[in-house]
Amino acid sequence: MLRLLVVLGSGGHTAQMLRLVELLGEKFRYAYIVGIGDVLSLSKIKIMGPVFYVHRARDHGDGFFTTAVKVARLFFESLVVLFRANPDVVISAGPGLSVPISILAKIFGKKVIFVESWSRVYRPSLAGRVIYYFADLFFVQWPEMKNIYP
């Protein structure tokens, strides 16, 4: 059975991913990566699987140095999650914590699927701009975004 590691950000990112998981159903084995303290995302999971916690890449108001340190920590935590979950595929709708796990997944030969957030109609997300170049599958939800991601 194919193993999917689903990145749950918070709010809309989580809603999009969990809708997709429900559509895919129980044909796959799921694991989830969630930001520490995001209890709302956890309460919404219907198809259960292991949950891995990581720190967020940044918080509003963080300066450059603080963000750099947090991103480095997130890369390390993501590496641990990648080895513990051992997914075949990492799938995300673009919260900041999806970038390190996606980069590491690709380096270690895993497939990466990215769904640009439905809230992105005219401008790409930072995560999308990074992951677009190496994702195995990259989806947009608005025709206008096809001009940005050909």
ChimeraX commands (.cxc) that place a marker at each C-alpha (Angstrom):
marker #1 position 0.00,0.00,0.00 radius 0.5
marker #1 position 1.37,3.44,-0.99 radius 0.5
marker #1 position 2.40,5.62,1.97 radius 0.5
marker #1 position 1.46,9.32,1.81 radius 0.5
marker #1 position 2.86,11.97,4.13 radius 0.5
marker #1 position 0.29,14.77,4.20 radius 0.5
marker #1 position 1.47,18.23,5.27 radius 0.5
marker #1 position -1.17,20.01,7.35 radius 0.5
marker #1 position -0.49,23.70,7.83 radius 0.5
marker #1 position -3.39,25.28,9.58 radius 0.5
marker #1 position -6.74,26.68,8.56 radius 0.5
marker #1 position -7.29,26.52,4.80 radius 0.5
marker #1 position -4.18,24.45,4.08 radius 0.5
marker #1 position -5.45,21.74,6.41 radius 0.5
marker #1 position -8.99,21.91,5.02 radius 0.5
marker #1 position -7.72,21.43,1.46 radius 0.5
marker #1 position -5.48,18.51,2.32 radius 0.5
marker #1 position -8.07,16.72,4.43 radius 0.5
marker #1 position -10.68,17.09,1.68 radius 0.5
marker #1 position -8.20,15.51,-0.70 radius 0.5
marker #1 position -7.49,12.68,1.76 radius 0.5
marker #1 position -11.22,12.03,2.06 radius 0.5
marker #1 position -11.54,11.90,-1.75 radius 0.5
marker #1 position -8.60,9.51,-2.04 radius 0.5
marker #1 position -10.09,7.34,0.70 radius 0.5
marker #1 position -8.51,4.38,2.39 radius 0.5
marker #1 position -6.56,3.16,-0.65 radius 0.5
marker #1 position -3.42,4.63,0.90 radius 0.5
marker #1 position -1.63,4.58,4.23 radius 0.5
marker #1 position -1.49,8.12,5.62 radius 0.5
marker #1 position 0.84,9.92,7.99 radius 0.5
marker #1 position 0.54,13.60,8.83 radius 0.5
marker #1 position 3.02,16.35,9.60 radius 0.5
marker #1 position 1.60,19.16,11.73 radius 0.5
marker #1 position 2.93,22.32,13.33 radius 0.5
marker #1 position 3.39,22.07,17.09 radius 0.5
marker #1 position 0.34,23.50,18.83 radius 0.5
marker #1 position -2.01,23.04,15.87 radius 0.5
marker #1 position -4.69,21.10,17.72 radius 0.5
marker #1 position -7.45,22.20,15.34 radius 0.5
marker #1 position -5.88,20.35,12.40 radius 0.5
marker #1 position -5.57,17.21,14.51 radius 0.5
marker #1 position -9.24,17.30,15.44 radius 0.5
marker #1 position -10.26,17.32,11.77 radius 0.5
marker #1 position -8.41,14.15,10.69 radius 0.5
marker #1 position -10.93,11.44,9.74 radius 0.5
marker #1 position -8.65,8.82,8.17 radius 0.5
marker #1 position -6.20,8.14,10.94 radius 0.5
marker #1 position -2.46,7.68,10.70 radius 0.5
marker #1 position 0.67,8.59,12.63 radius 0.5
marker #1 position 1.11,12.30,13.34 radius 0.5
marker #1 position 4.51,13.98,13.40 radius 0.5
marker #1 position 5.01,17.39,14.98 radius 0.5
marker #1 position 7.43,20.07,13.80 radius 0.5
marker #1 position 8.03,23.72,14.63 radius 0.5
marker #1 position 6.74,26.35,12.23 radius 0.5
marker #1 position 9.16,27.94,9.77 radius 0.5
marker #1 position 8.33,31.42,10.99 radius 0.5
marker #1 position 5.88,33.49,12.95 radius 0.5
marker #1 position 4.53,36.90,12.02 radius 0.5
marker #1 position 7.02,39.56,13.00 radius 0.5
marker #1 position 10.09,37.30,12.97 radius 0.5
marker #1 position 13.22,38.94,11.66 radius 0.5
marker #1 position 15.60,37.45,9.12 radius 0.5
marker #1 position 17.96,35.84,11.66 radius 0.5
marker #1 position 15.14,34.32,13.72 radius 0.5
marker #1 position 13.50,32.95,10.57 radius 0.5
marker #1 position 16.81,31.47,9.36 radius 0.5
marker #1 position 17.32,29.66,12.68 radius 0.5
marker #1 position 13.73,28.36,12.66 radius 0.5
marker #1 position 14.04,27.13,9.07 radius 0.5
marker #1 position 17.29,25.30,9.92 radius 0.5
marker #1 position 15.55,23.63,12.87 radius 0.5
marker #1 position 12.61,22.73,10.63 radius 0.5
marker #1 position 14.96,21.08,8.11 radius 0.5
marker #1 position 16.40,18.90,10.87 radius 0.5
marker #1 position 12.95,18.01,12.23 radius 0.5
marker #1 position 11.71,17.27,8.71 radius 0.5
marker #1 position 14.63,14.93,8.12 radius 0.5
marker #1 position 13.70,12.99,11.25 radius 0.5
marker #1 position 10.05,12.83,10.13 radius 0.5
marker #1 position 11.05,11.67,6.66 radius 0.5
marker #1 position 13.02,8.74,8.05 radius 0.5
marker #1 position 10.40,7.82,10.65 radius 0.5
marker #1 position 7.38,8.06,8.32 radius 0.5
marker #1 position 9.24,6.66,5.28 radius 0.5
marker #1 position 6.60,7.90,2.81 radius 0.5
marker #1 position 6.48,7.11,-0.88 radius 0.5
marker #1 position 4.90,10.51,-1.54 radius 0.5
marker #1 position 4.80,13.88,0.25 radius 0.5
marker #1 position 1.68,15.89,-0.56 radius 0.5
marker #1 position 1.02,19.49,0.43 radius 0.5
marker #1 position -1.12,22.56,-0.22 radius 0.5
marker #1 position 1.60,24.98,0.63 radius 0.5
marker #1 position 2.12,26.01,4.22 radius 0.5
marker #1 position 5.67,27.16,4.95 radius 0.5
marker #1 position 6.52,23.93,6.72 radius 0.5
marker #1 position 6.00,22.05,3.44 radius 0.5
marker #1 position 9.14,23.44,1.82 radius 0.5
marker #1 position 11.84,21.65,3.88 radius 0.5
marker #1 position 10.04,18.29,3.91 radius 0.5
marker #1 position 9.45,18.53,0.15 radius 0.5
marker #1 position 13.09,19.38,-0.60 radius 0.5
marker #1 position 14.33,16.53,1.58 radius 0.5
marker #1 position 11.79,14.11,0.12 radius 0.5
marker #1 position 13.03,14.87,-3.37 radius 0.5
marker #1 position 16.69,14.49,-2.34 radius 0.5
marker #1 position 15.90,11.05,-0.91 radius 0.5
marker #1 position 14.02,9.88,-4.01 radius 0.5
marker #1 position 10.45,10.36,-2.79 radius 0.5
marker #1 position 7.68,11.77,-4.96 radius 0.5
marker #1 position 6.42,15.28,-4.23 radius 0.5
marker #1 position 2.90,16.48,-5.05 radius 0.5
marker #1 position 1.99,20.12,-4.50 radius 0.5
marker #1 position -1.45,21.71,-4.73 radius 0.5
marker #1 position -1.28,25.51,-4.85 radius 0.5
marker #1 position -3.77,26.87,-2.33 radius 0.5
marker #1 position -7.25,27.71,-3.59 radius 0.5
marker #1 position -6.75,31.17,-2.09 radius 0.5
marker #1 position -4.01,31.82,-4.65 radius 0.5
marker #1 position -5.85,33.23,-7.66 radius 0.5
marker #1 position -3.38,35.79,-9.06 radius 0.5
marker #1 position -0.16,35.49,-7.05 radius 0.5
marker #1 position 1.87,32.39,-6.23 radius 0.5
marker #1 position 2.71,31.36,-2.69 radius 0.5
marker #1 position 6.32,31.35,-1.54 radius 0.5
marker #1 position 6.11,27.58,-1.05 radius 0.5
marker #1 position 4.69,27.16,-4.56 radius 0.5
marker #1 position 7.45,29.27,-6.11 radius 0.5
marker #1 position 10.07,27.01,-4.52 radius 0.5
marker #1 position 8.44,23.59,-4.91 radius 0.5
marker #1 position 7.28,24.17,-8.51 radius 0.5
marker #1 position 10.78,23.48,-9.83 radius 0.5
marker #1 position 11.10,19.96,-8.46 radius 0.5
marker #1 position 7.59,18.68,-7.74 radius 0.5
marker #1 position 6.59,15.51,-9.57 radius 0.5
marker #1 position 3.03,16.82,-9.81 radius 0.5
marker #1 position 2.03,20.45,-9.35 radius 0.5
marker #1 position -1.61,21.53,-9.39 radius 0.5
marker #1 position -3.22,24.96,-9.56 radius 0.5
marker #1 position -6.89,25.56,-8.87 radius 0.5
marker #1 position -7.49,28.70,-10.92 radius 0.5
marker #1 position -6.99,29.22,-14.69 radius 0.5
marker #1 position -5.19,32.51,-13.99 radius 0.5
marker #1 position -2.40,30.63,-12.24 radius 0.5
marker #1 position -1.54,28.71,-15.42 radius 0.5
marker #1 position 0.16,31.89,-16.66 radius 0.5
marker #1 position 2.45,31.84,-13.62 radius 0.5
marker #1 position 3.01,28.09,-13.56 radius 0.5
marker #1 position 3.04,26.98,-17.24 radius 0.5
marker link #1:1,2 radius 0.2
marker link #1:2,3 radius 0.2
marker link #1:3,4 radius 0.2
marker link #1:4,5 radius 0.2
marker link #1:5,6 radius 0.2
marker link #1:6,7 radius 0.2
marker link #1:7,8 radius 0.2
marker link #1:8,9 radius 0.2
marker link #1:9,10 radius 0.2
marker link #1:10,11 radius 0.2
marker link #1:11,12 radius 0.2
marker link #1:12,13 radius 0.2
marker link #1:13,14 radius 0.2
marker link #1:14,15 radius 0.2
marker link #1:15,16 radius 0.2
marker link #1:16,17 radius 0.2
marker link #1:17,18 radius 0.2
marker link #1:18,19 radius 0.2
marker link #1:19,20 radius 0.2
marker link #1:20,21 radius 0.2
marker link #1:21,22 radius 0.2
marker link #1:22,23 radius 0.2
marker link #1:23,24 radius 0.2
marker link #1:24,25 radius 0.2
marker link #1:25,26 radius 0.2
marker link #1:26,27 radius 0.2
marker link #1:27,28 radius 0.2
marker link #1:28,29 radius 0.2
marker link #1:29,30 radius 0.2
marker link #1:30,31 radius 0.2
marker link #1:31,32 radius 0.2
marker link #1:32,33 radius 0.2
marker link #1:33,34 radius 0.2
marker link #1:34,35 radius 0.2
marker link #1:35,36 radius 0.2
marker link #1:36,37 radius 0.2
marker link #1:37,38 radius 0.2
marker link #1:38,39 radius 0.2
marker link #1:39,40 radius 0.2
marker link #1:40,41 radius 0.2
marker link #1:41,42 radius 0.2
marker link #1:42,43 radius 0.2
marker link #1:43,44 radius 0.2
marker link #1:44,45 radius 0.2
marker link #1:45,46 radius 0.2
marker link #1:46,47 radius 0.2
marker link #1:47,48 radius 0.2
marker link #1:48,49 radius 0.2
marker link #1:49,50 radius 0.2
marker link #1:50,51 radius 0.2
marker link #1:51,52 radius 0.2
marker link #1:52,53 radius 0.2
marker link #1:53,54 radius 0.2
marker link #1:54,55 radius 0.2
marker link #1:55,56 radius 0.2
marker link #1:56,57 radius 0.2
marker link #1:57,58 radius 0.2
marker link #1:58,59 radius 0.2
marker link #1:59,60 radius 0.2
marker link #1:60,61 radius 0.2
marker link #1:61,62 radius 0.2
marker link #1:62,63 radius 0.2
marker link #1:63,64 radius 0.2
marker link #1:64,65 radius 0.2
marker link #1:65,66 radius 0.2
marker link #1:66,67 radius 0.2
marker link #1:67,68 radius 0.2
marker link #1:68,69 radius 0.2
marker link #1:69,70 radius 0.2
marker link #1:70,71 radius 0.2
marker link #1:71,72 radius 0.2
marker link #1:72,73 radius 0.2
marker link #1:73,74 radius 0.2
marker link #1:74,75 radius 0.2
marker link #1:75,76 radius 0.2
marker link #1:76,77 radius 0.2
marker link #1:77,78 radius 0.2
marker link #1:78,79 radius 0.2
marker link #1:79,80 radius 0.2
marker link #1:80,81 radius 0.2
marker link #1:81,82 radius 0.2
marker link #1:82,83 radius 0.2
marker link #1:83,84 radius 0.2
marker link #1:84,85 radius 0.2
marker link #1:85,86 radius 0.2
marker link #1:86,87 radius 0.2
marker link #1:87,88 radius 0.2
marker link #1:88,89 radius 0.2
marker link #1:89,90 radius 0.2
marker link #1:90,91 radius 0.2
marker link #1:91,92 radius 0.2
marker link #1:92,93 radius 0.2
marker link #1:93,94 radius 0.2
marker link #1:94,95 radius 0.2
marker link #1:95,96 radius 0.2
marker link #1:96,97 radius 0.2
marker link #1:97,98 radius 0.2
marker link #1:98,99 radius 0.2
marker link #1:99,100 radius 0.2
marker link #1:100,101 radius 0.2
marker link #1:101,102 radius 0.2
marker link #1:102,103 radius 0.2
marker link #1:103,104 radius 0.2
marker link #1:104,105 radius 0.2
marker link #1:105,106 radius 0.2
marker link #1:106,107 radius 0.2
marker link #1:107,108 radius 0.2
marker link #1:108,109 radius 0.2
marker link #1:109,110 radius 0.2
marker link #1:110,111 radius 0.2
marker link #1:111,112 radius 0.2
marker link #1:112,113 radius 0.2
marker link #1:113,114 radius 0.2
marker link #1:114,115 radius 0.2
marker link #1:115,116 radius 0.2
marker link #1:116,117 radius 0.2
marker link #1:117,118 radius 0.2
marker link #1:118,119 radius 0.2
marker link #1:119,120 radius 0.2
marker link #1:120,121 radius 0.2
marker link #1:121,122 radius 0.2
marker link #1:122,123 radius 0.2
marker link #1:123,124 radius 0.2
marker link #1:124,125 radius 0.2
marker link #1:125,126 radius 0.2
marker link #1:126,127 radius 0.2
marker link #1:127,128 radius 0.2
marker link #1:128,129 radius 0.2
marker link #1:129,130 radius 0.2
marker link #1:130,131 radius 0.2
marker link #1:131,132 radius 0.2
marker link #1:132,133 radius 0.2
marker link #1:133,134 radius 0.2
marker link #1:134,135 radius 0.2
marker link #1:135,136 radius 0.2
marker link #1:136,137 radius 0.2
marker link #1:137,138 radius 0.2
marker link #1:138,139 radius 0.2
marker link #1:139,140 radius 0.2
marker link #1:140,141 radius 0.2
marker link #1:141,142 radius 0.2
marker link #1:142,143 radius 0.2
marker link #1:143,144 radius 0.2
marker link #1:144,145 radius 0.2
marker link #1:145,146 radius 0.2
marker link #1:146,147 radius 0.2
marker link #1:147,148 radius 0.2
marker link #1:148,149 radius 0.2
marker link #1:149,150 radius 0.2
view
